[in-house]
Amino acid sequence: NREAVAGWTLKMKGEVLEKMEKAKALDRAAYHKLVDAASARYARVKNASASELKTVTADLKSAWAHIGKQLN
């Protein structure tokens, strides 16, 4: 089960990263919107429990503090 969770988590993070690279202007709101869109897609497509998905989404959103510093 852990391997499955790690697999889709990594894929989700990769998709968010790809969309970030394609975005012309990225701020906190736009980043959170990308994360929410990926989360909604994985809620429908993957075999992820709601609690696992919520944890991964919160983790990605909290990463904005580090990402925002890197962009500035």
TORDRENRO-387837 format. One record per atom (N, C-alpha, C): x, y, z; residue in three letters; atom name. Coordinates in nm, 4 decimals. Example, Ala and Ser with C-alpha at 12.3 -4.5 7.8 and 13.67 -1.06 7.14 Angstrom:
1.3190, -0.5690, 0.7800, ala, N .
1.2300, -0.4500, 0.7800, ala, CA .
1.3200, -0.3300, 0.7800, ala, C .
1.2850, -0.2250, 0.7080, ser, N .
1.3670, -0.1060, 0.7140, ser, CA .
1.2900, 0.0030, 0.7870, ser, C .
// end
This chain:
0.0833, -0.1195, 0.0000, asn, N .
0.0000, 0.0000, 0.0000, asn, CA .
0.0877, 0.1259, 0.0000, asn, C .
0.1962, 0.1230, 0.0783, arg, N .
0.2861, 0.2395, 0.0847, arg, CA .
0.3488, 0.2683, -0.0507, arg, C .
0.3823, 0.1606, -0.1236, glu, N .
0.4422, 0.1793, -0.2558, glu, CA .
0.3439, 0.2450, -0.3512, glu, C .
0.2180, 0.2057, -0.3442, ala, N .
0.1157, 0.2653, -0.4301, ala, CA .
0.0971, 0.4124, -0.3970, ala, C .
0.0934, 0.4447, -0.2678, val, N .
0.0779, 0.5842, -0.2253, val, CA .
0.1986, 0.6657, -0.2701, val, C .
0.3171, 0.6111, -0.2514, ala, N .
0.4387, 0.6819, -0.2923, ala, CA .
0.4409, 0.7035, -0.4431, ala, C .
0.3908, 0.6068, -0.5178, gly, N .
0.3890, 0.6177, -0.6635, gly, CA .
0.3002, 0.7301, -0.7133, gly, C .
0.1739, 0.7317, -0.6701, trp, N .
0.0854, 0.8370, -0.7210, trp, CA .
0.1208, 0.9726, -0.6620, trp, C .
0.1788, 0.9739, -0.5415, thr, N .
0.2223, 1.1005, -0.4825, thr, CA .
0.3325, 1.1623, -0.5665, thr, C .
0.4278, 1.0814, -0.6068, leu, N .
0.5380, 1.1291, -0.6893, leu, CA .
0.4877, 1.1783, -0.8250, leu, C .
0.3951, 1.1061, -0.8836, lys, N .
0.3379, 1.1472, -1.0121, lys, CA .
0.2636, 1.2793, -0.9993, lys, C .
0.1886, 1.2943, -0.8906, met, N .
0.1136, 1.4181, -0.8689, met, CA .
0.2090, 1.5361, -0.8535, met, C .
0.3152, 1.5184, -0.7754, lys, N .
0.4134, 1.6247, -0.7574, lys, CA .
0.4796, 1.6599, -0.8900, lys, C .
0.5079, 1.5593, -0.9717, gly, N .
0.5672, 1.5832, -1.1030, gly, CA .
0.4748, 1.6626, -1.1940, gly, C .
0.3468, 1.6317, -1.1907, glu, N .
0.2508, 1.7052, -1.2730, glu, CA .
0.2409, 1.8509, -1.2293, glu, C .
0.2416, 1.8733, -1.0993, val, N .
0.2364, 2.0109, -1.0485, val, CA .
0.3610, 2.0857, -1.0932, val, C .
0.4765, 2.0208, -1.0864, leu, N .
0.6014, 2.0832, -1.1278, leu, CA .
0.5998, 2.1187, -1.2765, leu, C .
0.5502, 2.0287, -1.3598, glu, N .
0.5407, 2.0554, -1.5034, glu, CA .
0.4512, 2.1760, -1.5312, glu, C .
0.3386, 2.1826, -1.4629, lys, N .
0.2458, 2.2946, -1.4840, lys, CA .
0.3062, 2.4245, -1.4333, lys, C .
0.3868, 2.4170, -1.3273, met, N .
0.4545, 2.5361, -1.2769, met, CA .
0.5528, 2.5897, -1.3803, met, C .
0.6247, 2.4988, -1.4456, glu, N .
0.7223, 2.5390, -1.5466, glu, CA .
0.6541, 2.6039, -1.6667, glu, C .
0.5344, 2.5589, -1.7001, lys, N .
0.4619, 2.6131, -1.8146, lys, CA .
0.3925, 2.7454, -1.7823, lys, C .
0.3685, 2.7713, -1.6544, ala, N .
0.2982, 2.8929, -1.6143, ala, CA .
0.3859, 3.0148, -1.6397, ala, C .
0.3257, 3.1191, -1.6937, lys, N .
0.3993, 3.2416, -1.7234, lys, CA .
0.4197, 3.3245, -1.5972, lys, C .
0.3161, 3.3405, -1.5202, ala, N .
0.3248, 3.4153, -1.3950, ala, CA .
0.2762, 3.3229, -1.2841, ala, C .
0.3578, 3.3117, -1.1814, leu, N .
0.3220, 3.2208, -1.0736, leu, CA .
0.3283, 3.2930, -0.9408, leu, C .
0.2153, 3.2961, -0.8754, asp, N .
0.2094, 3.3503, -0.7403, asp, CA .
0.1440, 3.2452, -0.6515, asp, C .
0.1244, 3.2796, -0.5261, arg, N .
0.0715, 3.1832, -0.4298, arg, CA .
-0.0654, 3.1311, -0.4724, arg, C .
-0.1524, 3.2200, -0.5153, ala, N .
-0.2883, 3.1796, -0.5540, ala, CA .
-0.2855, 3.0874, -0.6758, ala, C .
-0.2024, 3.1200, -0.7745, ala, N .
-0.1927, 3.0371, -0.8944, ala, CA .
-0.1355, 2.8992, -0.8608, ala, C .
-0.0368, 2.8957, -0.7713, tyr, N .
0.0228, 2.7687, -0.7300, tyr, CA .
-0.0803, 2.6821, -0.6577, tyr, C .
-0.1552, 2.7422, -0.5670, his, N .
-0.2569, 2.6665, -0.4938, his, CA .
-0.3650, 2.6154, -0.5893, his, C .
-0.3950, 2.6927, -0.6917, lys, N .
-0.4941, 2.6499, -0.7910, lys, CA .
-0.4431, 2.5280, -0.8688, lys, C .
-0.3133, 2.5280, -0.9026, leu, N .
-0.2534, 2.4130, -0.9710, leu, CA .
-0.2591, 2.2886, -0.8829, leu, C .
-0.2263, 2.3049, -0.7565, val, N .
-0.2285, 2.1924, -0.6624, val, CA .
-0.3710, 2.1399, -0.6453, val, C .
-0.4678, 2.2290, -0.6327, asp, N .
-0.6071, 2.1874, -0.6175, asp, CA .
-0.6572, 2.1126, -0.7406, asp, C .
-0.6174, 2.1582, -0.8590, ala, N .
-0.6588, 2.0919, -0.9826, ala, CA .
-0.6001, 1.9509, -0.9900, ala, C .
-0.4735, 1.9373, -0.9566, ala, N .
-0.4100, 1.8053, -0.9573, ala, CA .
-0.4747, 1.7149, -0.8526, ala, C .
-0.5032, 1.7699, -0.7379, ser, N .
-0.5656, 1.6932, -0.6306, ser, CA .
-0.7040, 1.6435, -0.6724, ser, C .
-0.7805, 1.7283, -0.7356, ala, N .
-0.9146, 1.6894, -0.7802, ala, CA .
-0.9065, 1.5783, -0.8847, ala, C .
-0.8082, 1.5881, -0.9722, arg, N .
-0.7913, 1.4858, -1.0754, arg, CA .
-0.7533, 1.3516, -1.0135, arg, C .
-0.6625, 1.3536, -0.9184, tyr, N .
-0.6212, 1.2288, -0.8543, tyr, CA .
-0.7298, 1.1715, -0.7645, tyr, C .
-0.8179, 1.2538, -0.7153, ala, N .
-0.9300, 1.2034, -0.6355, ala, CA .
-1.0234, 1.1195, -0.7214, ala, C .
-1.0358, 1.1552, -0.8486, arg, N .
-1.1231, 1.0809, -0.9397, arg, CA .
-1.0524, 0.9613, -1.0025, arg, C .
-0.9259, 0.9770, -1.0384, val, N .
-0.8578, 0.8780, -1.1198, val, CA .
-0.7881, 0.7702, -1.0377, val, C .
-0.7148, 0.8085, -0.9381, lys, N .
-0.6310, 0.7144, -0.8639, lys, CA .
-0.7049, 0.6521, -0.7463, lys, C .
-0.6490, 0.5469, -0.6946, asn, N .
-0.7058, 0.4792, -0.5783, asn, CA .
-0.6482, 0.5399, -0.4510, asn, C .
-0.6723, 0.6661, -0.4316, ala, N .
-0.6200, 0.7376, -0.3156, ala, CA .
-0.7320, 0.7596, -0.2157, ala, C .
-0.7009, 0.7368, -0.0905, ser, N .
-0.8013, 0.7641, 0.0116, ser, CA .
-0.8071, 0.9149, 0.0338, ser, C .
-0.9157, 0.9604, 0.0884, ala, N .
-0.9349, 1.1038, 0.1107, ala, CA .
-0.8303, 1.1583, 0.2075, ala, C .
-0.7966, 1.0828, 0.3094, ser, N .
-0.6985, 1.1317, 0.4069, ser, CA .
-0.5587, 1.1399, 0.3465, ser, C .
-0.5214, 1.0421, 0.2642, glu, N .
-0.3905, 1.0459, 0.1982, glu, CA .
-0.3815, 1.1641, 0.1037, glu, C .
-0.4861, 1.1842, 0.0264, leu, N .
-0.4885, 1.2939, -0.0696, leu, CA .
-0.4849, 1.4284, 0.0011, leu, C .
-0.5562, 1.4395, 0.1114, lys, N .
-0.5573, 1.5639, 0.1889, lys, CA .
-0.4177, 1.5942, 0.2435, lys, C .
-0.3490, 1.4928, 0.2907, thr, N .
-0.2138, 1.5103, 0.3437, thr, CA .
-0.1166, 1.5549, 0.2363, thr, C .
-0.1220, 1.4919, 0.1200, val, N .
-0.0324, 1.5280, 0.0101, val, CA .
-0.0617, 1.6692, -0.0386, val, C .
-0.1889, 1.7040, -0.0499, thr, N .
-0.2273, 1.8381, -0.0939, thr, CA .
-0.1780, 1.9440, 0.0041, thr, C .
-0.1934, 1.9187, 0.1327, ala, N .
-0.1457, 2.0131, 0.2343, ala, CA .
0.0058, 2.0265, 0.2290, ala, C .
0.0739, 1.9161, 0.2054, asp, N .
0.2202, 1.9179, 0.1952, asp, CA .
0.2652, 2.0018, 0.0759, asp, C .
0.1996, 1.9838, -0.0369, leu, N .
0.2345, 2.0616, -0.1558, leu, CA .
0.2061, 2.2100, -0.1356, leu, C .
0.0949, 2.2417, -0.0732, lys, N .
0.0605, 2.3819, -0.0507, lys, CA .
0.1574, 2.4474, 0.0476, lys, C .
0.2021, 2.3728, 0.1468, ser, N .
0.2970, 2.4299, 0.2428, ser, CA .
0.4344, 2.4508, 0.1813, ser, C .
0.4616, 2.3848, 0.0708, ala, N .
0.5901, 2.4012, 0.0028, ala, CA .
0.6015, 2.5373, -0.0649, ala, C .
0.4922, 2.6129, -0.0742, trp, N .
0.4958, 2.7421, -0.1397, trp, CA .
0.5943, 2.8365, -0.0714, trp, C .
0.6082, 2.8277, 0.0592, ala, N .
0.7012, 2.9153, 0.1317, ala, CA .
0.8415, 2.9014, 0.0734, ala, C .
0.8841, 2.7801, 0.0479, his, N .
1.0166, 2.7559, -0.0094, his, CA .
1.0207, 2.7957, -0.1576, his, C .
0.9170, 2.7625, -0.2305, ile, N .
0.9127, 2.7929, -0.3741, ile, CA .
0.9091, 2.9427, -0.3969, ile, C .
0.8288, 3.0135, -0.3180, gly, N .
0.8197, 3.1591, -0.3321, gly, CA .
0.9536, 3.2270, -0.3086, gly, C .
1.0303, 3.1780, -0.2124, lys, N .
1.1632, 3.2344, -0.1872, lys, CA .
1.2559, 3.2103, -0.3056, lys, C .
1.2454, 3.0939, -0.3668, gln, N .
1.3298, 3.0610, -0.4816, gln, CA .
1.2957, 3.1459, -0.6037, gln, C .
1.1698, 3.1831, -0.6172, leu, N .
1.1282, 3.2643, -0.7315, leu, CA .
1.1720, 3.4101, -0.7175, leu, C .
1.1815, 3.4578, -0.5959, asn, N .
1.2187, 3.5985, -0.5736, asn, CA .
1.3650, 3.6147, -0.5754, asn, C .
// end
